[in-house]
Amino acid sequence: MSTTQDSILALARDRGLVRPLDLDARGLPRVSLTRLVRQGRLARVGRGLYALPDRPVSAHSALAEVARRHPGAVVCLLSALRFHELTTQSPFEVWLAIPTKARAPRLDYPPLRIARFSEAGLTEGVEEHEIDGVPVRITGIARTVADCFKYRNKIGLNVALDALKAALKEALQEQGQGGRGRRVSIDELWRYARLDRVANVMRPYLEALA
């Protein structure tokens, strides 16, 4: 195997998913991707995306594919709910938050659903998780719940309420355990409700359920 192919395979092991642009940045020829696919050493997993054929793939592989193509975007709303296991729904679209004036990304697959967030909205309450070897930016639980109320006209109030119930159940359980393994707290839910300016909308539900 050539040194060039060794370098590409090492990059695939390190990054999980590789784009032709990743090769350009390292001075590696794109044609080697095609050769490695023909040899069965790489697999084409999407348009412009390559990976080792035996790599472990999680249930959230679509999020990793989107993040590799658009590392600045943030997974949000229904996709974030699903990632945090706050809903049983499996959205066929990946919900992405992008800056207010940014051009919407386009992908053949997976399909995208775009939500436009302010600058603060793209940083506050955003976590980084590794999925299939790819760093993916995803809104945290409290932030996701507040966003669901903010965008309730898009996703439905019932979805937002179910997410709040699931988050509160977890917060109260962890509160009773002294915060061990804490993923969310009631204080955090209030914080992001205020950040998203939906505190008045969420208050009656929070007070009734907490």
Residue pairs with C-beta under 8 A, 6 or more apart in sequence:
1 9
2 32
4 28
4 29
4 32
5 32
5 35
5 36
5 41
7 26
7 28
8 18
8 23
8 28
8 32
8 33
8 36
8 42
9 36
9 41
9 42
9 52
11 18
11 22
11 23
11 26
11 28
12 18
12 42
12 50
12 51
12 52
12 55
13 52
14 133
15 22
15 68
15 133
15 134
16 51
16 55
16 64
16 68
16 132
16 133
16 134
17 45
17 49
17 50
17 51
17 64
17 65
17 68
17 132
17 133
17 134
18 33
18 42
18 49
18 50
18 51
19 48
19 49
19 50
19 68
19 69
20 30
20 33
20 48
23 29
23 30
23 32
23 33
24 30
33 42
33 50
36 42
36 50
37 43
37 44
37 50
40 53
41 52
41 53
42 50
42 51
42 52
42 53
43 50
43 51
43 52
43 53
44 50
45 51
45 65
46 65
46 108
46 109
47 107
47 108
47 109
48 69
49 65
49 68
49 69
51 132
55 132
55 133
56 132
57 132
58 64
58 131
58 132
60 82
60 83
60 131
60 132
60 136
61 131
61 132
62 94
62 110
63 75
63 79
63 83
63 94
63 131
63 136
63 138
64 131
64 132
64 133
64 134
64 136
65 110
66 73
66 75
66 94
66 96
66 107
66 110
66 112
67 73
67 75
67 131
67 134
67 135
67 136
67 137
68 134
69 105
69 107
70 96
70 105
71 135
71 137
72 98
72 137
73 96
73 97
73 98
73 105
73 137
74 96
74 97
74 98
74 117
74 122
74 126
74 137
74 138
74 139
75 83
75 94
75 95
75 96
75 97
75 136
75 137
75 138
75 139
76 95
76 96
76 97
76 115
76 117
76 138
76 139
76 144
76 147
77 95
77 97
77 113
77 115
77 139
77 144
77 147
77 148
77 151
77 154
77 155
78 87
78 89
78 91
78 93
78 95
78 113
78 155
78 159
79 91
79 93
79 94
79 95
79 96
79 138
80 95
80 138
80 139
80 144
80 147
81 87
81 89
81 144
81 148
81 159
81 163
82 89
82 90
82 91
83 129
83 138
84 138
84 140
84 141
84 144
84 183
85 166
86 141
86 144
86 145
86 162
86 163
86 166
86 167
87 159
87 162
87 163
87 166
89 159
91 113
92 110
92 111
93 110
93 111
93 112
93 113
94 110
94 111
94 112
94 113
95 112
95 113
95 114
95 115
96 105
96 112
96 113
96 114
96 115
97 115
97 116
97 117
97 121
97 122
97 139
98 104
98 105
98 114
98 115
98 116
98 117
98 122
99 116
99 117
99 119
99 122
100 116
100 117
100 118
102 116
104 112
104 114
105 112
105 114
106 112
115 147
115 151
115 154
120 195
121 196
124 143
124 192
124 195
125 139
125 140
125 142
125 143
125 192
125 195
126 137
126 138
126 139
126 140
126 143
127 137
127 138
127 139
127 140
128 135
128 136
128 137
128 138
129 135
129 136
129 138
130 136
139 147
140 184
140 188
141 167
141 170
141 183
141 184
141 188
142 167
142 184
142 185
142 188
142 189
142 191
142 192
143 192
143 195
144 163
145 160
145 163
145 164
145 167
145 189
145 192
146 189
146 192
146 193
146 195
146 196
146 198
146 202
147 192
147 196
148 155
148 159
148 160
148 163
148 164
149 160
149 164
149 193
149 196
149 198
149 201
149 202
150 196
150 197
150 198
152 159
152 160
152 201
161 205
164 189
164 202
164 205
164 206
164 209
165 209
167 184
167 189
168 186
168 189
168 206
168 209
168 210
170 183
170 184
171 184
171 185
171 186
171 189
172 186
172 210
174 180
174 181
174 182
174 183
174 184
174 185
175 185
175 186
179 185
186 206
186 210
189 202
189 206
190 199
190 206
193 199
193 201
193 202
193 203
193 206
